[in-house]
C-alpha cells in the first residue's frame, strides 16, 4: 500500500525574531508558531519580481503600505498562478493571475490588518457610510451589500464601528468577510541573511544528510554523474554531489532553452549534450504537447538521454527531483531505477526539501543560480513547456518576445487551420488535451464550450449548441453565454 510522503504541512515561524524556520525551534529559545500551508505544501521565498508584483498591487489598492523583507509564497490550486502570501508569520493575502484577463490581482487577508492598518490611506469601505446596510439586516459577514459610492472592483478593507475586516467589491456590491477587532502591531524586519543565520544548524544537517546519501550510493554502479537541468534544484544537487566527490555532470539541451539557461550551464562546467530531435518538425505533425500528453519529453529528453547512457553504460545519476514539485513526484524514493532506461540508477538526495530550504541553502553557500528565477519564473525548462503557468509565459513574452512570437504564431496558425477560437492561444487552452474542471468552468462562463478527451475515430457527443468544429483530440464550440437571473 502506497503512503503519502511525510510532507511538512505547517511552516514554523519565530514571532520574537520574525523569521521562518526550517525546523520547529529557534536558537533564540522563543516559542515558535505554526502557519498552516495549502496543498501541495510547497513554500518558497518571494524573489525580486514577486516582491515587485506584490508591492505594486498592494500600494495601488491601499497606499504606501510597507512590505517586510522576508515574504514566503505557498503555491495553491487555481485557474493559473495562485500563491498564498505569508508575511510576519501570518497569511497576508493571495497573489492571483487571471488567464482570461491576463492580469494579476491581490486579495488581502484579514490577518494582515494589524501590520498595515496604520499605513493604509485608501481602499477602505465604511459599512455605515458607504453601503445601504441597516441593523435590521442582521450580521454583516458573508452578505453582499450595495455600495452608495463608486469603489473599484477587487479587494478592500472593511470598517464597521470599532471592527475591521476584508471584502471583495464587484458590480457595485461588496461581499464582506469576517470583521474582527484590530490592534496595530510593530514587529522586527529581518532580512534573508538573518533567516539564514537563524536556520544555519538546520541547513548544516540537511547538507550532511544529503552528502551522506550520495556517498552511500555513488559506488552502486561503475560510474556516477549528475543530471543537471540548469534549475535551482539541480544546482543544489550539483554542489552537493561535488562535495561528495562526483564531478561528472551532463545537461541535455532540448533546443528550447532560454539563452540565460545555456549561458548559466556553460558557466558551471557541466557537459552539454546535444543529441535531441527537431521539435519544430515534429510539432507540425503531432500538434502541441500538452500537460496530459507531454510527448516532447520523450523526444527532447528521454531519447537523447538514452543515447548518452548507451555511450557511458551503467551509472548512478544524482538528480534534484523533490516531493513538493508536483503530485507526480510525491512518491520519489531515495534510490530508484530509471523505468525507461535500466542503465541508470537515480539517487534523489533532496527529495524531502521544499523550495524554501533549496533557496536558503543556495544563499548560505553563495551558489550562483539561474537568473531567470529573479525575473518571474518559478520553474526553469523549455520556454514553451505546457507545464508552465500562463503567468510565467507572460513574463516570457516580456523577456524574450522573439521566442514567444514564434510559438504564438504556430498556435495561431493551428487554431485557424482547425477552426479554433482565439482563446485556444490567448487563454492557454492548448496546454490541455482534456481540460481540467477549473478551465471548463471558465469556458462555460465566458461562452467557449470545450468538449475534449475524444478518442480518434469516436463520434463526438451531440449537443444542441452551435456547429462543432473538428480538432485533433478535442472539440471546441463557440456558444452564447448563458443568461443569469
N, C-alpha and C positions, 0 to 999 in steps of 0.2 A: 504493500500500500504506500503510494507516494504521499509524503507530507510536505506542507509548505516549509520553506527555509525559515530560520528564526529571524524574520525581519525586525528591524528596530522601528517600532510603530510610534514611539514617543521621542521627541527631541528634548534633551535636558538643557536647562539654562540656569546660570547662576544670577539671581536678582541683584546680589551685592556687587558683583563685578560687571554685571550686564553683558555677559558673554555666553555664547552657545558652547555646549560641552560635548565631546566625543563620548565620554562615559557619563556616569551618574554623579560623580563627585568633583568638586572644585578644590584646588590647592589652598584656597583662602579659608576653607573649613566651613563656609556658609552652606546652608541647606539649598539644594537645587529644586527647581520646579519643572514640571513636565508640560510640553506642548504636544497635544495630540495631532499626529500627522494624518494626512489623507492618502489613500491608495494612489500610486504604488509605493508610497512612503519614501520616495526619492527626495532629497533635500540638497540644495546647492547654494553657494554664495551668489548674491546679486553682483554681477560684474558691471563694467563701465556702461555698456549700452542699456542694461537693465536699470541701473540707477538713474540714467538719463530719462528713460521712459517713465518710470515711477515718479520721479521728481517733477517732470513737466506736467503729467496728468494731475498730480496732487495740487500743485501750485495753481494750475488753471482752474480747478474747482474750488479750492479753499484758501488761496492766497499764499503768503510766504511761510509755509509750514516747513520747518527744518526736518531733514531725514537723518537718522542715525547712520554712522559709517558702516555698521555691520547689519546687513539685511540678508535674510535667507529666503529662498523660494522653494516651495513644496509643490511639485508637479501634481495636478489632479485632472480628473476627466472633464471633457467639454468638447465643443464642436471643433476647436483648434487649441491654441495655447490658452491654458487656464492655470495660473500659478497662485497658490496661497502665499501671500507676502507676510513674513514673520519679522517683527522688529521689537526690540526691547522685551523679548520673551513672550510676546503676545501676538495674536492674529491681528495684523494691521489692515489687511484688505485683500482684494483679489485683482490680479492683473490679467485681463482677458482680451484676446484678439478675436474679432468678428470676421470670419472668412467671406461673408457676403458684403458687408460694408467696407471691408478692408481697412479697419481702423482698430486701435486699442481703446479700452476704457478701464477705469479703475473704480472698483466698488469698495467703499470704506467699511471696515468692521467696527462695531461698537467698542471693542476692546482698545481701539486706537485713541479714543477720545481723551482719556486722561493725559496723554502725551502731547496732544496737538491743540487742544481747545484754546489755550492761551494765545496761540499764534494765528488762529483762523480769522480771516477778515471777510469772507464771503462764503456762499454755499450753505447758509443756514436758513431753514424754514421754521418759522414760529407758528405752531399749530393754531394758537388763538388769533394771531394777527393775519395769517396768510391762507387760512382754509375756512371752510364753512362748518367746521366742527362745533358741536354743542354737547354739553354734558349728558343730555338725554340719549345720546348715541352710544353710551357705554364706553367700553375700553377702546383705546386707540390702536394698540399693537395689532398688526395684521390687516387693518382696514385700509381701503382706498378712499382718500378724501379729495374733493375738488379744490383746486387752488384758486385763490382770488387775485393773484398777481402772476405775471409771467415768470416762470422758473425754467431754466434749461433742463432738458431731459438728462437723466443719469443719477448718480449717487449724490445724496445731500445729507447734511447733518440736521437732525430734527430737534427742536426745542419745545418743551411744554412745561411752563412754570419753572420748577427747580430741577427738572429732569432733562436729560439729553438722550438722543439715540441716532439711528441712521434710517434712511428711507431711499426709495427709488422713485424718481419723477418720470412719468411717461404720459403723453397725451393730456397734459394739463391736470393730471391727477397725481397724487403722491400716495405710495403704499408705505406705511410706517412699519418698521421693525420694532424691536423692543426699546423701551425707554427705561433708563436707569439713572440714579444719582451719579454725578461725575465730579470727582475731586482731582484737580490738576496735580501732576507729579513731575518731579525732576529726577533724572537718572544720569549716571555716568555715560559718556560717549566714547567707548574704547574703539580702537581700530583693529584691523586684522592681525597686526603684529602682536597686539595684546591677546587676541584669541589664540594665536599660535603658542605664545609663551604659556598661557593657561593650560593648553592641551598637549604640551610637549611630551610628557611622560606617556600619554596615550598614543601619540604618534610614534614614539620610540618602540612601543610594544607592537603596534601594527607593522612597523618595518621589520622588527625582529622575527615576528611570526611568518611574514611573507617571504623573507630571505630563507628562513629555515625550510619552508615548504618547497621552494625552488631547489635548494641543495639536496633535499631528501629524494627528489625525483630526477634530477638532471643527468644521472648516470643510468636511468632505466632503459635508455636506448643508446646506440653508438654515438649519436651526435645530439646536440641541443642548440636551440635557437629561439629567437623571439619574433612573434608575429606583430609587426608594427603598422598601425593604420594612420599615424600622424595625429591621432586624437589624444585627449588628456589621459585616458585610462592606459593606453598602450605606452604613453610617455612615462608614466609612473612605473609600469612593469619593466620597461627597458632599463630604467635606472636601478630598480631592484635586482633585475637579472644580472646586470653588470657588477653589482655588489656581491652577488653570489658566484661570480666567475664566468658567466656566459657572455660572450662578446658578439657572436653571430646573430644577425637580425636581418629581416627582409621586409620590404614594403611592396605590395602589388599595386602598380599604377593602372587603374581602371580606364584611364583616358578621359575620365570625367571629374578629375580632381580640381580643387581650387589651386590657382598658381601659388598662393601663400603656403598651401599644404606641401606642394612639391619642393618649394624652397626650404621649408622647415625640415622636411625629411632629409634632404641632402645635407643640411647643417648638422644633423645628428651622426652622420657617417654610416647610416643604415643602407644596405644594398637595395637598390631599386630594381624590381622585377617587372619587365615589360613583355609579357607573353600572352597578352589579352587578345580578345576578339574586337571586331569593329561594331560598337554599339549602334551606330547610326545606320549601318546596313541592315542589322537585324531588326531594329525598331520599325523600319518601313514595312517589314513583312509581318511582324508579330503584334504591332500596336504597343502602346507604352506599358512598361512594367507597372504593377500595382502593389498595394500593401498586401493583398491576398494572392498575388501571383508575381513574385519577385524573380522572374526568370533571369533578370540582369545579373543576379548574384552568381548563378552558375556560370553564365557567360563570361563575366568580367573578373570573378574572384576564384570560384571553385576550380574551373578548368585551368587557369594559369597556375594555381597552387598545385594541382596535380602534376603539371609538367615540371614545376620546381622540385617537388618532392621526389619525382622519378629520378632526378639527377643526384639528389643527396642521400636518398634511401631512408631507412628507419631513423626516426628522430623524436626527440622531446621538443615540443613547441610551447613556450610560455606565452600566455595570452592575457589580455586585460578585460575579459568578459566579467560582468558583475550582475548579481541578482536584481538590483534595482533598476537596471536599464529598461527592461521590459518583462512581461509575464512569461515570454518565451524563454528567457534566460534565468527564470526564478529557480529552476531545478539544477543548475550547473553544479557539478561535483568538483572536488579539489583536483581530481585527475579523471580524464575521460578519453576514450579512444575516438578519434575522428570517424563518424559513421560513414562519411563519404570516401575517405582515404585512410585505410588502416595503417599506412606507413607512419602516420602522425599520432602521437600521444600528447594530448593537450593538458597543460597544467594551468590552473586559474588561481593564482595566489592572492588576488584582491577581490575575490568573488563576493565577499561579505561587506565590502566597503561601500559607503554611499558617496555621492559626488562631493558632499561636504568634506569627508575625510581625504578624498583624492586631491581637492584643491588645497586643503591645509598642508598636506604632505608636499605638494609641488612648491608652495610658498616657503615652507620650512626649509626645504632642501635647495631652494633657489634654482629650480629646474626650468629651463626655457620651455615654453609651451606654445602650441599653435596660436597665432594672433587672432584667428577668426572667432575665438570664443568671446573676446572682449568686444567684438563688433556686432554681437547679437545672435550668434548661432549657439544652440545648446548642444548639438551633435555635429561632428565633422565627418564628412564622407563625400559621396558623389553630389555634385551641386544640384542635380535634378532627381535625387532619390525620392521615391514615393513615400518613404517613411518620414521625410522631412515635414515639418509643420508649414502651413501656408504663411504663418507669421515669419518663419525663417526665410521662406522663399521671397517674401517682400524685401527682406534685407539683402538677399542675393541680387534682386533687381536693382537695388541701390548701389551695392558694392561692385557688382560685375554685370552691368547691363548687357554687355556683349554676349555673355554666357546665357543669361536668361532669355535674351532675344531669340537665340537660335531654337531653344526649347519651346518658347511661346509660339514661334512661327510654325513649328512642327505640329503642336497641339491645335492651333487654329486651322491649319490645313486639313488635319484629320477630322476635326469637327465639321468643317464644310463638306468634306467628301462623304461623311457618314450621316449628314443631316442632323447634327447635334447642335443644341443651343450654345450660345456663347458661354454660359455658366460652366460648361464642360471644362474650360480652361480657367475662367475668371474666379470661380469658386473652388477650383482644385478638385472637381468631381472625377477627373481622370485617375486620381490616386486609388480608387477602389474599383474592383470588378463587381463586388457585391457591397453596396453602400451600407454602412452601419446605421442603426436606428436614428442616431442623432442627426446624420446628414439627410436621411429620408424625411425626417420631420421638417427640417429646414426647407427641403424641396417642396413638400406639400404646402407649407405656409406661404412660400413665395411663388407658387404656381408652376413649378417644374416637377413633373412626375417621372420618377425613375423606376423602371421595372428591370431588375438585374438578376444575375445568377442563372440565366437560362443556359442550359447545355446546348452545344451545337446540334442543330437538326431538330430540336424540340420546338413545337409550336408555341408562340407567345401566349400569355394569358390574355384573354379578350376582356376589354372593359368598354364602358360607354363613353370614354373620353375621346380626344381628338385622334387623328390618324397616327399610328405608330410608325416610327422610322427605325429601320433596322441598323443595328450596330454590331460590333464584334463583342459578344459576351454580355450585352446588355441592351435594354430598350429604354429610350428616353422620349418622353412625350411632353410637349408644352400644353398646359391646361390653364384655364382661368382660375385665379384664386377664389377659394370658397368665400361666400358672404358670411360674415359673422353677425350674430344678433347683438 
